[in-house]
Amino acid sequence: MYSQQELDDAVAAGALSADAATALRAHVERQRATAIPDEEQFRLITGFNDIFVSVAAAILLFAVGFIGQRIGQAAGFQIESDGPTFLAPLFVAATSWGLAMYFTAKRRMALPSIILLLSYAFGVLLTAAFAIIFAIGPDAVDNNPQAGGAIGAIAAAIAGVATWVHWRRFHVPITVAVGAASAAGIAVGLLVAALGQNAEAARQVILGFVLFLGIGVFLFAMWWDSSDRARLTRRSDVAFWLHLLAAPMIVHPVFTLLGLNDGSGSVAEALVVLLLYVALGSTALAIDRRALLVSALAYVLWALADLFKRFGAVELNVALTALIIGSALLLLSAFWHEARSVIVRPLPEKIRDRLPIVSRTAAITQQAA
């Protein structure tokens, strides 16, 4: 690996022409910038310093939160005698913003930026929720789902506004997904407040509503994806986090509403899980996102283990399940591009034009243009 200074020295010494050095730099930049669509690339760690800074930031945020809790208790702001105080998450959120001013705005460090955004948003959410509970009294919330839902909706709304402000200042890709989660939290909180005391009926309605919201987040993610089909810009990173949010919001309600995770499934239910996983896998291949497969993995592991157990392989059911699923996923990863081609090419042109590009050559050509 040659540094820019070493290339300049080689040009000055006559060992390399200026045109050759420029061509070499351009070639390296193209190689680094070319994103292969099927790799689903996004920035998480740019170096070990990201991990170092993230660990240090987590330690500092823990200390700040602990100090805030002690100050809140001394000032009498805690909920009940030994409960939390809104100063602890407030201190965490404020510190997270301050750290982001350097590590996100100036250093552009990927992993610390994600951690600081999450601690900031979650800190604002808890600050709002704890402050409201402290103001109205914890007795007003106990065994009162309407009040709990309303408080959750208000806190999520405040966190959503704070997240939008963070996006305007720092533009961290995960921020859009956190904002979408806040919007979903507002909707679910309002629904809980409206449903009342019937817990079982409310559970079914809430699961169906979360599924509806998950589909909405998925379509929002596809809107971001369709604006960068070659996966070359930050918009692709935004779509990645939105898909990561949408996947459990879709998968968990579907399997729960079908009664497939109550621990007493039949062979038919296990087969339904496998068929659903195949359908999810086909969708994941079409949109070139693996989040759906990962979110549904626990269900398909249970289904296969249950099938092996019912057919007599009690002692080896876990090992056989892990062997089959692990092998299948590794094969799918190895031949992901070929499998995508099989799924995508027969689709209508209008749909193909909104999906990520299958051809690597097309992606590189679009980047060059």
VOMIKE-422634 format. One record per residue (C-alpha): residue in three letters; x, z, y. Coordinates in pm, 1 decimal. Layout:
<sites>
+---------+----------+----------+----------+
! mardren !       xx !       zz !       yy !
+---------+----------+----------+----------+
!     Ala !        X !        Z !        Y !
...
+---------+----------+----------+----------+
</sites>
This chain:
<sites>
+---------+----------+----------+----------+
! mardren !       xx !       zz !       yy !
+---------+----------+----------+----------+
!     Met !      0.0 !      0.0 !      0.0 !
!     Tyr !    155.3 !   -114.1 !    326.6 !
!     Ser !     71.5 !     38.6 !    663.6 !
!     Gln !     -2.9 !   -161.2 !    975.9 !
!     Gln !    327.5 !    -42.4 !   1124.4 !
!     Glu !    522.0 !   -167.5 !    822.5 !
!     Leu !    357.7 !   -509.2 !    856.9 !
!     Asp !    451.2 !   -518.6 !   1225.3 !
!     Asp !    809.1 !   -424.0 !   1136.2 !
!     Ala !    820.6 !   -702.2 !    875.2 !
!     Val !    705.4 !   -953.9 !   1136.6 !
!     Ala !    964.0 !   -826.1 !   1385.0 !
!     Ala !   1238.8 !   -855.5 !   1121.9 !
!     Gly !   1138.0 !  -1211.8 !   1036.5 !
!     Ala !   1045.4 !  -1125.9 !    677.2 !
!     Leu !    685.2 !  -1225.3 !    740.6 !
!     Ser !    531.8 !  -1462.1 !    991.9 !
!     Ala !    274.8 !  -1335.5 !   1239.8 !
!     Asp !     12.7 !  -1574.0 !   1098.1 !
!     Ala !     78.9 !  -1451.1 !    743.6 !
!     Ala !     48.1 !  -1088.3 !    854.0 !
!     Thr !   -279.4 !  -1164.1 !   1030.8 !
!     Ala !   -411.1 !  -1348.1 !    725.3 !
!     Leu !   -313.0 !  -1054.6 !    501.9 !
!     Arg !   -491.6 !   -805.8 !    727.6 !
!     Ala !   -803.6 !  -1023.9 !    734.1 !
!     His !   -799.5 !  -1057.3 !    355.2 !
!     Val !   -770.5 !   -681.6 !    303.5 !
!     Glu !  -1053.3 !   -617.5 !    549.9 !
!     Arg !  -1277.1 !   -867.5 !    370.8 !
!     Gln !  -1199.8 !   -705.1 !     36.4 !
!     Arg !  -1280.3 !   -360.9 !    172.4 !
!     Ala !  -1594.3 !   -469.5 !    353.2 !
!     Thr !  -1743.8 !   -684.4 !     77.8 !
!     Ala !  -2022.9 !   -483.6 !    -82.3 !
!     Ile !  -2128.1 !   -583.7 !   -430.2 !
!     Pro !  -2506.9 !   -536.4 !   -435.2 !
!     Asp !  -2525.5 !   -405.4 !   -791.1 !
!     Glu !  -2277.8 !   -125.8 !   -718.2 !
!     Glu !  -2531.4 !     54.7 !   -492.1 !
!     Gln !  -2252.9 !    171.9 !   -264.2 !
!     Phe !  -2293.1 !    441.5 !     -2.0 !
!     Arg !  -2052.8 !    669.7 !    181.2 !
!     Leu !  -2034.8 !   1020.9 !     38.3 !
!     Ile !  -1666.2 !   1116.0 !     23.9 !
!     Thr !  -1397.1 !    937.0 !    220.9 !
!     Gly !  -1119.8 !   1166.7 !    101.5 !
!     Phe !  -1048.9 !   1515.6 !    -28.2 !
!     Asn !  -1058.4 !   1640.6 !    328.9 !
!     Asp !  -1436.4 !   1585.1 !    313.0 !
!     Ile !  -1458.1 !   1839.7 !     31.2 !
!     Phe !  -1221.2 !   2076.9 !    211.0 !
!     Val !  -1424.8 !   2064.9 !    533.3 !
!     Ser !  -1754.6 !   2094.0 !    343.6 !
!     Val !  -1642.4 !   2409.5 !    161.2 !
!     Ala !  -1513.7 !   2561.7 !    485.7 !
!     Ala !  -1836.8 !   2473.1 !    667.8 !
!     Ala !  -2048.5 !   2625.2 !    389.7 !
!     Ile !  -1849.3 !   2950.4 !    409.6 !
!     Leu !  -1883.8 !   2959.9 !    788.1 !
!     Leu !  -2257.8 !   2888.7 !    777.5 !
!     Phe !  -2309.0 !   3164.7 !    521.4 !
!     Ala !  -2122.1 !   3409.3 !    744.0 !
!     Val !  -2316.6 !   3302.9 !   1053.8 !
!     Gly !  -2646.6 !   3339.8 !    868.9 !
!     Phe !  -2551.2 !   3685.8 !    742.7 !
!     Ile !  -2454.3 !   3797.0 !   1093.2 !
!     Gly !  -2779.0 !   3657.0 !   1231.8 !
!     Gln !  -2975.1 !   3851.2 !    969.9 !
!     Arg !  -2800.5 !   4175.3 !   1064.9 !
!     Ile !  -2858.0 !   4118.0 !   1436.3 !
!     Gly !  -3222.6 !   4035.7 !   1372.1 !
!     Gln !  -3270.3 !   4350.5 !   1168.0 !
!     Ala !  -3105.4 !   4561.9 !   1438.6 !
!     Ala !  -3335.3 !   4404.4 !   1699.1 !
!     Gly !  -3645.1 !   4461.3 !   1483.9 !
!     Phe !  -3719.8 !   4093.5 !   1422.1 !
!     Gln !  -3734.0 !   4111.2 !   1043.1 !
!     Ile !  -4049.5 !   4036.0 !    845.6 !
!     Glu !  -4161.9 !   4368.6 !    694.6 !
!     Ser !  -3899.2 !   4639.1 !    640.2 !
!     Asp !  -3635.2 !   4443.6 !    450.7 !
!     Gly !  -3749.5 !   4085.0 !    490.3 !
!     Pro !  -3579.8 !   3785.9 !    652.7 !
!     Thr !  -3542.5 !   3737.3 !   1024.3 !
!     Phe !  -3571.7 !   3410.6 !   1216.2 !
!     Leu !  -3233.3 !   3469.1 !   1382.4 !
!     Ala !  -3043.9 !   3396.8 !   1057.6 !
!     Pro !  -3162.9 !   3034.2 !   1013.3 !
!     Leu !  -3153.6 !   2987.8 !   1393.0 !
!     Phe !  -2783.3 !   3075.8 !   1397.8 !
!     Val !  -2721.5 !   2842.9 !   1102.5 !
!     Ala !  -2901.7 !   2553.0 !   1270.4 !
!     Ala !  -2719.7 !   2603.4 !   1600.9 !
!     Thr !  -2381.8 !   2627.5 !   1427.9 !
!     Ser !  -2455.6 !   2316.6 !   1221.5 !
!     Trp !  -2527.8 !   2119.2 !   1537.7 !
!     Gly !  -2209.0 !   2243.7 !   1699.5 !
!     Leu !  -1997.0 !   2149.1 !   1398.4 !
!     Ala !  -2164.9 !   1807.7 !   1383.0 !
!     Met !  -2052.2 !   1739.4 !   1739.3 !
!     Tyr !  -1697.3 !   1717.9 !   1603.3 !
!     Phe !  -1707.1 !   1637.8 !   1231.3 !
!     Thr !  -1994.4 !   1388.7 !   1256.6 !
!     Ala !  -1976.5 !   1244.6 !   1608.4 !
!     Lys !  -1596.6 !   1225.2 !   1635.1 !
!     Arg !  -1450.0 !   1237.6 !   1285.1 !
!     Arg !  -1736.5 !   1049.7 !   1112.8 !
!     Met !  -1685.7 !   1247.4 !    790.8 !
!     Ala !  -1946.8 !   1158.7 !    530.5 !
!     Leu !  -2000.6 !   1464.9 !    310.0 !
!     Pro !  -1971.2 !   1724.8 !    589.2 !
!     Ser !  -2217.5 !   1522.6 !    796.7 !
!     Ile !  -2471.8 !   1531.9 !    512.7 !
!     Ile !  -2428.4 !   1906.2 !    457.5 !
!     Leu !  -2447.6 !   1984.6 !    828.7 !
!     Leu !  -2761.6 !   1773.8 !    868.9 !
!     Leu !  -2933.3 !   1947.0 !    577.2 !
!     Ser !  -2836.3 !   2295.2 !    696.5 !
!     Tyr !  -2953.0 !   2207.0 !   1048.4 !
!     Ala !  -3291.4 !   2070.5 !    939.1 !
!     Phe !  -3355.4 !   2347.7 !    686.1 !
!     Gly !  -3242.4 !   2607.2 !    941.6 !
!     Val !  -3491.9 !   2477.3 !   1199.1 !
!     Leu !  -3767.9 !   2471.9 !    934.9 !
!     Leu !  -3706.9 !   2835.7 !    834.0 !
!     Thr !  -3663.8 !   2947.0 !   1194.8 !
!     Ala !  -4005.9 !   2808.8 !   1284.8 !
!     Ala !  -4173.6 !   2947.5 !    971.9 !
!     Phe !  -4020.8 !   3297.1 !   1001.6 !
!     Ala !  -4092.5 !   3315.1 !   1376.1 !
!     Ile !  -4460.3 !   3228.8 !   1322.7 !
!     Ile !  -4497.4 !   3479.2 !   1038.3 !
!     Phe !  -4327.0 !   3747.7 !   1249.7 !
!     Ala !  -4559.6 !   3672.1 !   1540.3 !
!     Ile !  -4888.0 !   3684.0 !   1346.0 !
!     Gly !  -4779.8 !   3945.5 !   1092.4 !
!     Pro !  -4709.5 !   3903.5 !    719.9 !
!     Asp !  -5049.0 !   4049.4 !    626.8 !
!     Ala !  -5216.7 !   3741.4 !    770.8 !
!     Val !  -5026.5 !   3521.2 !    524.8 !
!     Asp !  -5050.4 !   3725.6 !    203.9 !
!     Asn !  -5298.2 !   3568.5 !    -41.7 !
!     Asn !  -5404.3 !   3325.0 !    229.1 !
!     Pro !  -5318.3 !   2965.7 !    131.9 !
!     Gln !  -5489.6 !   2829.9 !    442.7 !
!     Ala !  -5257.0 !   3024.2 !    669.7 !
!     Gly !  -4957.3 !   2939.1 !    451.9 !
!     Gly !  -5040.4 !   2569.9 !    459.1 !
!     Ala !  -5088.7 !   2571.5 !    836.2 !
!     Ile !  -4760.0 !   2753.8 !    892.6 !
!     Gly !  -4582.9 !   2510.1 !    660.0 !
!     Ala !  -4729.0 !   2211.8 !    848.2 !
!     Ile !  -4627.4 !   2350.7 !   1188.5 !
!     Ala !  -4276.7 !   2437.4 !   1068.4 !
!     Ala !  -4236.8 !   2092.4 !    912.2 !
!     Ala !  -4351.2 !   1930.1 !   1236.7 !
!     Ile !  -4092.9 !   2125.2 !   1437.3 !
!     Ala !  -3824.4 !   2038.6 !   1181.2 !
!     Gly !  -3929.1 !   1673.0 !   1199.6 !
!     Val !  -3885.1 !   1665.5 !   1577.4 !
!     Ala !  -3547.0 !   1836.8 !   1545.9 !
!     Thr !  -3445.2 !   1584.1 !   1280.8 !
!     Trp !  -3544.0 !   1296.0 !   1508.9 !
!     Val !  -3326.7 !   1444.6 !   1785.7 !
!     His !  -3039.3 !   1470.5 !   1535.7 !
!     Trp !  -3086.6 !   1104.4 !   1436.8 !
!     Arg !  -3080.2 !    992.2 !   1799.6 !
!     Arg !  -2751.8 !   1175.8 !   1853.5 !
!     Phe !  -2560.1 !   1126.6 !   1526.8 !
!     His !  -2730.1 !    852.6 !   1317.5 !
!     Val !  -2645.1 !   1005.6 !    978.8 !
!     Pro !  -2819.2 !    784.9 !    716.6 !
!     Ile !  -2978.4 !   1075.6 !    526.9 !
!     Thr !  -3155.6 !   1187.3 !    846.3 !
!     Val !  -3436.1 !    932.8 !    801.7 !
!     Ala !  -3510.9 !   1069.5 !    453.3 !
!     Val !  -3515.1 !   1425.8 !    587.9 !
!     Gly !  -3756.4 !   1312.3 !    858.6 !
!     Ala !  -3976.3 !   1148.6 !    595.4 !
!     Ala !  -3969.0 !   1472.2 !    394.2 !
!     Ser !  -4078.0 !   1661.8 !    707.3 !
!     Ala !  -4367.8 !   1422.1 !    758.8 !
!     Ala !  -4469.9 !   1468.7 !    394.3 !
!     Gly !  -4443.6 !   1845.1 !    440.8 !
!     Ile !  -4680.3 !   1829.0 !    737.0 !
!     Ala !  -4935.6 !   1632.0 !    535.5 !
!     Val !  -4912.2 !   1857.4 !    229.0 !
!     Gly !  -4931.0 !   2172.9 !    443.8 !
!     Leu !  -5246.7 !   2050.3 !    614.7 !
!     Leu !  -5397.8 !   1958.9 !    277.5 !
!     Val !  -5321.1 !   2304.2 !    135.0 !
!     Ala !  -5480.5 !   2463.7 !    439.5 !
!     Ala !  -5791.9 !   2250.2 !    394.1 !
!     Leu !  -5836.5 !   2302.3 !     19.0 !
!     Gly !  -5883.0 !   2677.0 !     20.6 !
!     Gln !  -5861.1 !   2918.9 !   -270.3 !
!     Asn !  -5933.8 !   2702.3 !   -577.2 !
!     Ala !  -5578.1 !   2690.5 !   -709.9 !
!     Glu !  -5625.5 !   2468.1 !  -1016.8 !
!     Ala !  -5836.2 !   2206.5 !   -841.2 !
!     Ala !  -5599.3 !   2218.6 !   -543.8 !
!     Arg !  -5302.5 !   2162.1 !   -776.0 !
!     Gln !  -5445.6 !   1837.2 !   -909.5 !
!     Val !  -5535.5 !   1711.1 !   -562.9 !
!     Ile !  -5195.3 !   1805.1 !   -421.8 !
!     Leu !  -5013.8 !   1627.2 !   -705.7 !
!     Gly !  -5217.9 !   1313.5 !   -645.0 !
!     Phe !  -5150.3 !   1336.9 !   -272.0 !
!     Val !  -4776.4 !   1382.3 !   -329.0 !
!     Leu !  -4784.1 !   1070.8 !   -549.7 !
!     Phe !  -4955.2 !    881.1 !   -267.7 !
!     Leu !  -4692.5 !   1004.3 !    -19.3 !
!     Gly !  -4414.8 !    914.1 !   -263.3 !
!     Ile !  -4542.4 !    556.8 !   -283.2 !
!     Gly !  -4547.1 !    549.0 !     96.1 !
!     Val !  -4185.2 !    668.9 !    113.1 !
!     Phe !  -4092.7 !    410.8 !   -151.4 !
!     Leu !  -4247.4 !    129.8 !     55.5 !
!     Phe !  -4068.4 !    263.4 !    364.2 !
!     Ala !  -3741.1 !    254.3 !    169.0 !
!     Met !  -3812.1 !   -103.2 !     62.7 !
!     Trp !  -3864.8 !   -195.1 !    429.5 !
!     Trp !  -3514.8 !    -69.3 !    506.4 !
!     Asp !  -3378.1 !   -242.0 !    195.8 !
!     Ser !  -3540.0 !   -576.9 !    280.0 !
!     Ser !  -3369.9 !   -575.7 !    619.9 !
!     Asp !  -3028.0 !   -563.4 !    448.9 !
!     Arg !  -3063.9 !   -749.2 !    120.9 !
!     Ala !  -2688.4 !   -790.0 !     81.7 !
!     Arg !  -2624.4 !   -414.3 !    118.5 !
!     Leu !  -2369.9 !   -457.7 !    397.3 !
!     Thr !  -2486.4 !   -220.7 !    672.8 !
!     Arg !  -2586.4 !    140.1 !    728.1 !
!     Arg !  -2950.1 !     41.6 !    672.8 !
!     Ser !  -2873.9 !     24.6 !    301.6 !
!     Asp !  -2751.2 !    385.5 !    310.2 !
!     Val !  -3073.9 !    488.9 !    482.5 !
!     Ala !  -3273.8 !    313.8 !    209.2 !
!     Phe !  -3068.0 !    486.0 !    -61.4 !
!     Trp !  -3164.4 !    834.4 !     59.3 !
!     Leu !  -3526.9 !    732.2 !    101.5 !
!     His !  -3536.6 !    607.0 !   -257.9 !
!     Leu !  -3377.0 !    934.0 !   -368.1 !
!     Leu !  -3659.2 !   1121.4 !   -195.1 !
!     Ala !  -3936.3 !    891.4 !   -318.5 !
!     Ala !  -3832.6 !    898.5 !   -684.9 !
!     Pro !  -3926.4 !   1262.0 !   -769.1 !
!     Met !  -4235.8 !   1238.0 !   -548.4 !
!     Ile !  -4355.2 !    951.2 !   -769.7 !
!     Val !  -4222.1 !   1048.4 !  -1111.3 !
!     His !  -4316.7 !   1416.3 !  -1127.7 !
!     Pro !  -4684.2 !   1377.4 !  -1024.8 !
!     Val !  -4730.8 !   1080.4 !  -1262.7 !
!     Phe !  -4604.1 !   1266.3 !  -1567.2 !
!     Thr !  -4774.2 !   1591.6 !  -1467.7 !
!     Leu !  -5113.9 !   1434.8 !  -1401.7 !
!     Leu !  -5093.5 !   1262.7 !  -1740.9 !
!     Gly !  -5032.0 !   1601.7 !  -1901.5 !
!     Leu !  -4691.5 !   1505.8 !  -2035.6 !
!     Asn !  -4491.0 !   1811.2 !  -1931.6 !
!     Asp !  -4695.4 !   2103.7 !  -2062.2 !
!     Gly !  -4465.6 !   2156.6 !  -2361.9 !
!     Ser !  -4723.7 !   2063.5 !  -2627.1 !
!     Gly !  -4717.1 !   1686.9 !  -2627.4 !
!     Ser !  -4812.6 !   1467.8 !  -2920.9 !
!     Val !  -4632.4 !   1168.7 !  -3067.0 !
!     Ala !  -4862.7 !    941.4 !  -2868.1 !
!     Glu !  -4773.2 !   1122.6 !  -2545.4 !
!     Ala !  -4403.4 !   1095.2 !  -2624.8 !
!     Leu !  -4443.8 !    721.0 !  -2674.8 !
!     Val !  -4629.1 !    699.2 !  -2342.6 !
!     Val !  -4331.2 !    868.6 !  -2175.4 !
!     Leu !  -4095.1 !    613.0 !  -2326.1 !
!     Leu !  -4314.9 !    321.2 !  -2217.4 !
!     Leu !  -4338.6 !    461.6 !  -1866.4 !
!     Tyr !  -3960.9 !    499.1 !  -1858.6 !
!     Val !  -3921.8 !    134.5 !  -1955.9 !
!     Ala !  -4157.5 !     38.9 !  -1671.5 !
!     Leu !  -3962.2 !    257.0 !  -1429.0 !
!     Gly !  -3638.7 !    102.4 !  -1554.9 !
!     Ser !  -3769.6 !   -247.3 !  -1490.0 !
!     Thr !  -3870.0 !   -144.7 !  -1137.7 !
!     Ala !  -3528.7 !     14.6 !  -1080.8 !
!     Leu !  -3359.8 !   -306.6 !  -1190.3 !
!     Ala !  -3577.9 !   -520.0 !   -964.7 !
!     Ile !  -3508.7 !   -312.9 !   -653.6 !
!     Asp !  -3148.7 !   -239.2 !   -760.3 !
!     Arg !  -3189.0 !    136.4 !   -721.2 !
!     Arg !  -3112.3 !    386.8 !   -996.7 !
!     Ala !  -3294.9 !    686.3 !   -846.8 !
!     Leu !  -3614.7 !    624.1 !  -1046.1 !
!     Leu !  -3420.7 !    629.1 !  -1373.4 !
!     Val !  -3245.9 !    954.1 !  -1286.9 !
!     Ser !  -3564.5 !   1129.0 !  -1172.3 !
!     Ala !  -3750.8 !   1045.0 !  -1493.2 !
!     Leu !  -3456.8 !   1125.8 !  -1718.5 !
!     Ala !  -3568.7 !   1481.9 !  -1800.6 !
!     Tyr !  -3907.2 !   1355.9 !  -1923.1 !
!     Val !  -3765.0 !   1089.3 !  -2150.6 !
!     Leu !  -3511.1 !   1335.9 !  -2292.4 !
!     Trp !  -3796.2 !   1569.2 !  -2380.8 !
!     Ala !  -3998.3 !   1285.7 !  -2533.0 !
!     Leu !  -3719.3 !   1162.3 !  -2760.5 !
!     Ala !  -3619.5 !   1514.8 !  -2865.1 !
!     Asp !  -3982.7 !   1587.8 !  -2952.7 !
!     Leu !  -4009.0 !   1266.8 !  -3155.5 !
!     Phe !  -3694.9 !   1346.0 !  -3356.6 !
!     Lys !  -3819.1 !   1701.1 !  -3414.7 !
!     Arg !  -4156.8 !   1580.6 !  -3541.3 !
!     Phe !  -3992.0 !   1336.8 !  -3781.4 !
!     Gly !  -3775.9 !   1606.4 !  -3937.6 !
!     Ala !  -3448.1 !   1589.5 !  -3745.7 !
!     Val !  -3485.2 !   1942.9 !  -3611.7 !
!     Glu !  -3118.8 !   2040.1 !  -3609.4 !
!     Leu !  -2997.2 !   1710.0 !  -3467.1 !
!     Asn !  -3281.4 !   1632.6 !  -3228.8 !
!     Val !  -3087.4 !   1724.8 !  -2914.1 !
!     Ala !  -2770.5 !   1545.9 !  -3026.6 !
!     Leu !  -2957.5 !   1231.7 !  -3133.2 !
!     Thr !  -3151.1 !   1227.0 !  -2805.5 !
!     Ala !  -2835.3 !   1259.9 !  -2598.0 !
!     Leu !  -2662.4 !    992.3 !  -2808.1 !
!     Ile !  -2941.7 !    736.8 !  -2766.0 !
!     Ile !  -3012.8 !    799.8 !  -2397.5 !
!     Gly !  -2645.9 !    822.5 !  -2302.9 !
!     Ser !  -2561.2 !    502.1 !  -2488.2 !
!     Ala !  -2859.7 !    317.2 !  -2343.7 !
!     Leu !  -2778.3 !    417.9 !  -1986.0 !
!     Leu !  -2411.5 !    327.0 !  -2024.1 !
!     Leu !  -2503.3 !    -13.2 !  -2165.8 !
!     Leu !  -2749.4 !    -64.9 !  -1883.8 !
!     Ser !  -2481.5 !     26.4 !  -1632.1 !
!     Ala !  -2231.7 !   -211.8 !  -1791.4 !
!     Phe !  -2478.7 !   -503.0 !  -1791.8 !
!     Trp !  -2678.3 !   -407.1 !  -1483.2 !
!     His !  -2621.1 !   -737.3 !  -1304.3 !
!     Glu !  -2722.5 !   -946.4 !  -1605.9 !
!     Ala !  -3030.5 !   -730.5 !  -1663.6 !
!     Arg !  -3127.0 !   -766.0 !  -1296.9 !
!     Ser !  -3105.1 !  -1140.7 !  -1324.9 !
!     Val !  -3342.8 !  -1138.8 !  -1622.3 !
!     Ile !  -3593.8 !   -922.8 !  -1432.1 !
!     Val !  -3570.7 !  -1076.3 !  -1084.3 !
!     Arg !  -3539.2 !  -1452.7 !  -1140.8 !
!     Pro !  -3888.5 !  -1501.0 !  -1298.8 !
!     Leu !  -4055.8 !  -1321.4 !  -1004.6 !
!     Pro !  -4239.2 !  -1521.1 !   -735.1 !
!     Glu !  -4021.0 !  -1639.1 !   -450.3 !
!     Lys !  -4199.9 !  -1424.8 !   -192.7 !
!     Ile !  -4111.5 !  -1113.1 !   -390.0 !
!     Arg !  -3754.6 !  -1224.9 !   -462.4 !
!     Asp !  -3696.5 !  -1283.6 !    -92.1 !
!     Arg !  -3761.7 !   -916.4 !    -21.9 !
!     Leu !  -3545.8 !   -777.7 !   -303.2 !
!     Pro !  -3169.5 !   -718.5 !   -289.9 !
!     Ile !  -2962.9 !  -1032.2 !   -351.0 !
!     Val !  -2879.8 !  -1096.0 !   -715.4 !
!     Ser !  -2589.5 !  -1334.7 !   -659.1 !
!     Arg !  -2261.4 !  -1177.6 !   -551.0 !
!     Thr !  -2161.4 !  -1511.1 !   -399.3 !
!     Ala !  -2469.7 !  -1511.7 !   -180.2 !
!     Ala !  -2390.8 !  -1162.9 !    -57.0 !
!     Ile !  -2036.2 !  -1258.1 !     36.3 !
!     Thr !  -2156.1 !  -1577.7 !    204.9 !
!     Gln !  -2407.3 !  -1382.0 !    412.6 !
!     Gln !  -2135.7 !  -1139.7 !    516.8 !
!     Ala !  -1904.9 !  -1422.2 !    622.8 !
!     Ala !  -2184.6 !  -1579.3 !    827.8 !
+---------+----------+----------+----------+
</sites>
